[in-house]
Amino acid sequence: MARPRVAGLEPGQRRLNGPQTTGRTYRNLSQAVYGVRREDDTAVTLRAGTVLRADVFRPDTRSPVPALLAASPYPRQLQDLGAPVGVIEAGAGDFWVPRGYAHVIANLRGTNGSGGSWGFFDGQERRDLYDLVEWTAAQPWCDGNVGMIGISYYAMAQLAAATQRPPHLKAVFPYDVSVSAWEAANHNGLLNERFATLWLRTVAVLAARGDRLLRRGPSRLVRRILAAPSVHRRFADAGGADMVRGLQLISRAPHAAHPWDDLLRAVRTEHPTRDAWWDERDLRPLLGGSTSPCTSARSGPTSSCTCRAPSRPGTGCGAPRTSGWPCWERAACPGRGRACTSKRWPGSTTG
């Protein structure tokens, strides 16, 4: 058990910045009263026997707690760096765990020690996400209530999980999300080849890296540098151009041909128009009837999400105290943006 740094508003706490704030001004935060128990490289066995790897951060209490799950092909080992850059998008564990929530960060198939082969947002990935949610709910430290958090691919994974309707998924909080891989890779029908190539190659390079590089050695120095207040503050204004520069640097390293070059070829040349391959990676037909409450702080330009964000300033901060509404596609919400439900997060209050 460790008593780590805590993110929040009080003196000495790490300030959330950039996308970590989700555009909100925080007030009346719940108190950070727990130390953190950390379990790295936890095995998660899926229904067919494939083993994924996850890092589990949980409060040092004997009482079961609700859990927040984040899953993607990005290295889970980097998610505690504290800086909102590039692929560090699983949510601020140093904010949630000291306030009473477990934080589970999982790697999808074929990445950073997880078995199998990554399929880029395919049907197998959705089934795996169902299993991840239910595995989390079944752990002795979880009270059976599971939410999902995270930015970008982590946000897409939330909606992908929701299409499978896992019974213990109580809420999702997607930020900067698209529901269609085609629309994420193509802008107005034209492939964004530069970004797609850099992104896939970066994922390929990082997916093969393990603890020796990502937890030890140079990463320890990086952690100390990013924790310096003067450096940390600079990330408040980091934007897309900074991310692309980072992708360019990482993508130059060598990577395995399979499945990465296969996927890149599929995106760039084999499927130049919207076809069955892309349709498998479109969540819109699958989200109709999903009932998991959803609060979306911001939707990206390629998203058709029609949910409403909390209407009262200050809600949704601290241990989740926000109403969540399904934000699934227009076909799933006949009111076209009207709140379809007002279910609350388990044990939440308003204030």
C-alpha positions as CSV (number, residue, x, y, z in Angstrom):
1,M,0.0,0.0,0.0
2,A,1.3,3.5,-0.9
3,R,0.2,7.0,0.0
4,P,0.9,8.6,-3.4
5,R,0.4,12.1,-4.7
6,V,-3.2,13.2,-5.1
7,A,-4.8,15.2,-7.8
8,G,-7.2,17.9,-6.6
9,L,-7.5,21.6,-5.7
10,E,-5.8,21.7,-2.2
11,P,-2.3,22.9,-1.7
12,G,0.3,20.3,-2.5
13,Q,-2.1,18.3,-4.7
14,R,-1.4,17.8,-8.4
15,R,-3.6,20.2,-10.5
16,L,-5.6,18.6,-13.3
17,N,-4.9,20.4,-16.6
18,G,-5.7,20.2,-20.3
19,P,-8.2,17.6,-21.1
20,Q,-8.1,16.2,-17.6
21,T,-10.5,18.9,-16.5
22,T,-13.0,18.0,-19.3
23,G,-13.7,21.7,-19.5
24,R,-15.1,22.0,-16.1
25,T,-14.4,24.3,-13.1
26,Y,-14.2,22.1,-10.0
27,R,-15.5,22.9,-6.6
28,N,-16.6,21.1,-3.4
29,L,-14.5,18.1,-4.2
30,S,-14.8,15.0,-2.0
31,Q,-11.9,14.5,0.3
32,A,-9.0,12.2,-0.7
33,V,-8.8,10.0,2.3
34,Y,-7.5,6.7,1.0
35,G,-4.1,5.3,0.3
36,V,-3.7,3.2,-2.8
37,R,-3.1,-0.5,-3.3
38,R,-1.5,-1.3,-6.7
39,E,-1.5,-4.6,-8.5
40,D,0.4,-4.5,-11.8
41,D,0.1,-7.0,-14.7
42,T,-3.0,-8.7,-13.3
43,A,-4.3,-11.5,-15.5
44,V,-7.8,-11.2,-16.9
45,T,-8.9,-14.4,-18.5
46,L,-11.6,-14.0,-21.2
47,R,-14.3,-16.5,-22.0
48,A,-12.2,-18.3,-24.7
49,G,-9.1,-18.5,-22.5
50,T,-7.2,-15.5,-23.9
51,V,-5.4,-13.6,-21.1
52,L,-5.4,-9.8,-21.0
53,R,-3.2,-7.8,-18.7
54,A,-4.4,-5.0,-16.4
55,D,-3.1,-2.7,-13.7
56,V,-5.4,-2.3,-10.7
57,F,-5.3,0.7,-8.4
58,R,-7.7,0.5,-5.5
59,P,-8.3,2.2,-2.2
60,D,-6.7,0.7,0.9
61,T,-10.0,-0.3,2.5
62,R,-11.6,-3.7,3.3
63,S,-14.9,-2.5,2.0
64,P,-15.8,-3.2,-1.6
65,V,-15.8,-0.1,-3.8
66,P,-17.2,0.9,-7.2
67,A,-14.7,0.6,-10.1
68,L,-13.8,2.7,-13.1
69,L,-12.5,0.7,-16.0
70,A,-10.4,2.0,-18.9
71,A,-9.3,-0.2,-21.8
72,S,-7.3,0.5,-25.0
73,P,-4.3,-0.7,-27.0
74,Y,-2.1,2.0,-25.4
75,P,0.4,1.0,-22.8
76,R,-1.2,0.8,-19.4
77,Q,2.2,1.2,-17.8
78,L,2.3,4.9,-18.9
79,Q,-1.1,5.9,-17.7
80,D,0.1,7.1,-14.3
81,L,2.5,9.6,-15.7
82,G,0.1,12.4,-14.8
83,A,0.5,14.4,-18.0
84,P,-2.3,14.6,-20.5
85,V,-0.2,13.9,-23.5
86,G,-0.7,11.5,-26.5
87,V,-1.7,8.1,-25.4
88,I,-2.0,8.9,-21.6
89,E,-5.7,9.0,-21.6
90,A,-7.1,6.4,-19.2
91,G,-8.2,8.9,-16.6
92,A,-6.5,10.4,-13.6
93,G,-6.2,7.6,-11.1
94,D,-4.5,9.8,-8.5
95,F,-7.8,11.8,-8.5
96,W,-10.3,8.9,-8.3
97,V,-8.6,6.2,-6.2
98,P,-7.9,8.3,-3.1
99,R,-11.6,9.3,-3.2
100,G,-12.8,5.8,-3.0
101,Y,-12.9,4.3,-6.5
102,A,-10.9,1.4,-8.0
103,H,-9.2,2.2,-11.3
104,V,-8.6,-0.7,-13.7
105,I,-6.5,0.0,-16.7
106,A,-6.4,-2.9,-19.2
107,N,-4.6,-3.5,-22.4
108,L,-6.6,-4.9,-25.3
109,R,-5.5,-8.0,-27.3
110,G,-2.0,-8.1,-28.7
111,T,-0.7,-5.1,-26.8
112,N,1.7,-4.7,-23.9
113,G,1.6,-8.3,-22.7
114,S,-2.1,-9.1,-23.5
115,G,-2.6,-12.3,-25.5
116,G,-4.2,-12.6,-28.9
117,S,-4.0,-10.2,-31.9
118,W,-5.4,-6.7,-31.9
119,G,-8.3,-6.2,-34.4
120,F,-8.8,-2.4,-34.4
121,F,-12.2,-1.8,-32.9
122,D,-13.7,-5.1,-34.3
123,G,-16.4,-7.4,-33.0
124,Q,-14.0,-9.5,-31.0
125,E,-12.9,-6.4,-29.1
126,R,-16.4,-5.6,-28.1
127,R,-16.9,-9.1,-26.7
128,D,-13.6,-8.8,-24.8
129,L,-14.8,-5.5,-23.3
130,Y,-17.9,-7.3,-22.0
131,D,-15.7,-9.8,-20.3
132,L,-13.5,-7.1,-18.8
133,V,-16.5,-5.3,-17.3
134,E,-17.8,-8.5,-15.8
135,W,-14.4,-9.6,-14.6
136,T,-14.0,-6.3,-12.8
137,A,-17.5,-6.6,-11.2
138,A,-16.7,-10.1,-9.9
139,Q,-13.5,-9.1,-8.0
140,P,-13.7,-9.2,-4.2
141,W,-12.7,-5.5,-3.9
142,C,-15.5,-4.3,-6.2
143,D,-19.1,-3.8,-5.1
144,G,-20.4,-4.8,-8.4
145,N,-20.8,-1.3,-9.8
146,V,-18.6,-0.6,-12.8
147,G,-18.2,2.6,-14.8
148,M,-15.9,3.3,-17.7
149,I,-13.7,6.4,-18.2
150,G,-11.1,7.8,-20.6
151,I,-10.4,9.9,-23.6
152,S,-10.3,9.1,-27.3
153,Y,-9.8,5.3,-27.9
154,Y,-10.6,4.8,-24.2
155,A,-13.9,6.6,-24.9
156,M,-14.6,4.6,-28.0
157,A,-14.1,1.4,-26.0
158,Q,-16.7,2.6,-23.5
159,L,-19.4,2.8,-26.2
160,A,-18.1,-0.4,-27.7
161,A,-18.6,-2.1,-24.3
162,A,-22.1,-0.6,-24.0
163,T,-23.2,-2.2,-27.2
164,Q,-22.8,-5.6,-25.5
165,R,-24.9,-4.6,-22.5
166,P,-22.8,-6.1,-19.7
167,P,-25.1,-6.3,-16.7
168,H,-22.7,-4.6,-14.3
169,L,-21.9,-1.6,-16.5
170,K,-23.6,1.2,-14.7
171,A,-22.3,4.3,-16.4
172,V,-19.9,5.5,-19.1
173,F,-18.1,8.9,-19.3
174,P,-16.7,9.2,-22.8
175,Y,-14.7,12.3,-23.7
176,D,-13.6,13.2,-27.3
177,V,-15.2,10.2,-28.9
178,S,-16.2,8.8,-32.2
179,V,-18.6,5.9,-32.8
180,S,-17.3,5.1,-36.2
181,A,-13.8,4.0,-37.1
182,W,-14.4,5.2,-40.7
183,E,-15.3,8.7,-39.6
184,A,-12.3,8.7,-37.2
185,A,-9.9,7.8,-40.1
186,N,-11.6,9.7,-42.9
187,H,-12.6,13.4,-43.0
188,N,-15.4,14.2,-45.4
189,G,-14.8,10.9,-47.2
190,L,-11.0,11.4,-47.6
191,L,-8.5,9.3,-45.7
192,N,-6.5,11.3,-43.2
193,E,-3.5,9.3,-44.3
194,R,-0.8,11.2,-42.3
195,F,-2.6,10.8,-39.0
196,A,-3.8,7.2,-39.6
197,T,-0.3,6.1,-40.6
198,L,1.5,7.9,-37.7
199,W,-1.1,6.7,-35.2
200,L,-1.1,3.0,-36.2
201,R,2.7,2.9,-36.4
202,T,2.9,4.5,-32.9
203,V,0.5,2.0,-31.4
204,A,2.6,-0.8,-33.1
205,V,5.8,0.5,-31.6
206,L,4.5,0.9,-28.1
207,A,2.5,-2.3,-28.1
208,A,5.6,-4.4,-28.1
209,R,7.2,-2.6,-25.1
210,G,7.1,-4.1,-21.6
211,D,7.8,-3.3,-18.0
212,R,11.6,-3.0,-18.5
213,L,11.2,0.1,-20.6
214,L,7.8,1.4,-19.5
215,R,8.1,1.1,-15.7
216,R,11.8,1.1,-15.1
217,G,14.9,2.8,-16.4
218,P,14.1,5.9,-18.5
219,S,10.5,6.0,-17.5
220,R,11.4,6.8,-13.9
221,L,13.3,9.9,-15.0
222,V,10.4,10.9,-17.3
223,R,8.0,10.6,-14.3
224,R,10.1,12.9,-12.2
225,I,10.4,15.5,-15.0
226,L,6.6,15.5,-15.7
227,A,5.8,15.8,-12.0
228,A,7.8,19.1,-11.8
229,P,5.1,21.9,-11.5
230,S,6.8,24.1,-14.1
231,V,6.7,21.2,-16.7
232,H,3.3,20.0,-15.7
233,R,1.7,23.4,-16.2
234,R,2.9,23.5,-19.8
235,F,0.6,20.6,-20.7
236,A,-2.5,22.8,-20.0
237,D,-2.0,24.3,-23.5
238,A,-0.8,21.2,-25.4
239,G,-2.7,20.6,-28.6
240,G,-3.0,18.5,-31.6
241,A,0.2,19.7,-33.2
242,D,2.2,18.7,-30.1
243,M,0.6,15.2,-30.3
244,V,1.5,14.8,-34.0
245,R,5.1,15.7,-33.2
246,G,5.2,13.0,-30.6
247,L,3.7,10.5,-32.9
248,Q,6.3,11.3,-35.6
249,L,9.1,10.7,-33.1
250,I,7.8,7.3,-31.8
251,S,6.6,6.0,-35.1
252,R,10.1,5.9,-36.5
253,A,11.1,3.0,-34.3
254,P,10.8,-0.5,-35.8
255,H,7.7,-2.6,-35.2
256,A,6.4,-6.1,-36.0
257,A,4.7,-6.5,-39.4
258,H,1.7,-8.5,-38.1
259,P,-0.9,-7.3,-37.4
260,W,0.1,-3.7,-37.7
261,D,1.1,-3.5,-41.4
262,D,-1.9,-5.7,-42.2
263,L,-4.2,-3.2,-40.5
264,L,-2.5,-0.2,-42.1
265,R,-2.8,-1.7,-45.5
266,A,-6.5,-2.4,-44.8
267,V,-7.1,1.2,-43.9
268,R,-5.0,2.8,-46.6
269,T,-5.6,0.6,-49.7
270,E,-7.8,-2.4,-49.3
271,H,-10.9,-0.5,-48.0
272,P,-10.8,2.9,-49.5
273,T,-14.6,3.3,-49.3
274,R,-17.1,2.5,-46.6
275,D,-17.7,-1.3,-46.8
276,A,-18.3,-4.4,-44.7
277,W,-14.9,-4.0,-43.1
278,W,-15.7,-0.5,-41.9
279,D,-19.3,-1.4,-41.0
280,E,-18.0,-4.0,-38.5
281,R,-16.3,-1.0,-36.8
282,D,-19.4,1.2,-36.7
283,L,-21.2,1.3,-33.4
284,R,-24.3,3.2,-34.5
285,P,-26.4,0.2,-35.5
286,L,-25.4,-1.5,-32.2
287,L,-26.1,1.3,-29.7
288,G,-29.9,1.4,-30.1
289,G,-31.5,0.2,-26.8
290,S,-28.3,0.6,-24.7
291,T,-29.3,1.6,-21.2
292,S,-26.0,2.4,-19.5
293,P,-26.2,6.0,-18.3
294,C,-23.7,8.3,-20.1
295,T,-22.3,11.7,-19.4
296,S,-20.2,13.1,-22.3
297,A,-18.2,16.2,-21.5
298,R,-17.4,16.9,-25.2
299,S,-17.9,15.2,-28.4
300,G,-15.4,15.4,-31.2
301,P,-16.3,16.6,-34.7
302,T,-16.7,13.0,-35.9
303,S,-19.1,12.0,-33.2
304,S,-22.9,11.9,-33.6
305,C,-23.4,11.7,-29.8
306,T,-26.5,13.6,-28.7
307,C,-26.3,13.4,-25.0
308,R,-26.4,16.4,-22.7
309,A,-23.7,17.3,-20.2
310,P,-24.8,18.0,-16.6
311,S,-26.7,21.3,-16.5
312,R,-25.6,22.6,-13.1
313,P,-22.1,23.9,-12.6
314,G,-20.1,21.9,-10.2
315,T,-21.9,18.6,-10.6
316,G,-19.8,15.7,-11.8
317,C,-16.8,16.6,-9.7
318,G,-15.2,14.6,-6.9
319,A,-16.6,11.1,-6.4
320,P,-19.1,11.1,-9.3
321,R,-22.1,13.1,-8.2
322,T,-23.6,13.7,-11.6
323,S,-26.7,12.4,-13.3
324,G,-25.8,10.3,-16.4
325,W,-27.9,10.1,-19.5
326,P,-27.7,7.7,-22.5
327,C,-25.9,9.7,-25.2
328,W,-26.2,6.9,-27.8
329,E,-26.8,7.8,-31.4
330,R,-29.9,9.6,-32.6
331,A,-31.5,6.4,-33.6
332,A,-31.2,5.2,-30.0
333,C,-32.7,8.3,-28.5
334,P,-35.9,9.3,-30.3
335,G,-35.9,12.7,-28.6
336,R,-32.7,13.6,-30.5
337,G,-30.8,15.0,-27.5
338,R,-33.6,14.8,-24.9
339,A,-32.5,13.1,-21.7
340,C,-33.8,9.5,-21.9
341,T,-33.2,8.6,-18.3
342,S,-31.9,10.2,-15.1
343,K,-30.4,7.2,-13.3
344,R,-27.7,8.1,-10.9
345,W,-24.3,6.6,-10.2
346,P,-24.6,4.2,-7.2
347,G,-24.4,5.9,-3.9
348,S,-24.2,9.4,-5.5
349,T,-25.7,12.6,-4.2
350,T,-26.3,16.0,-5.6
351,G,-24.9,19.1,-4.0
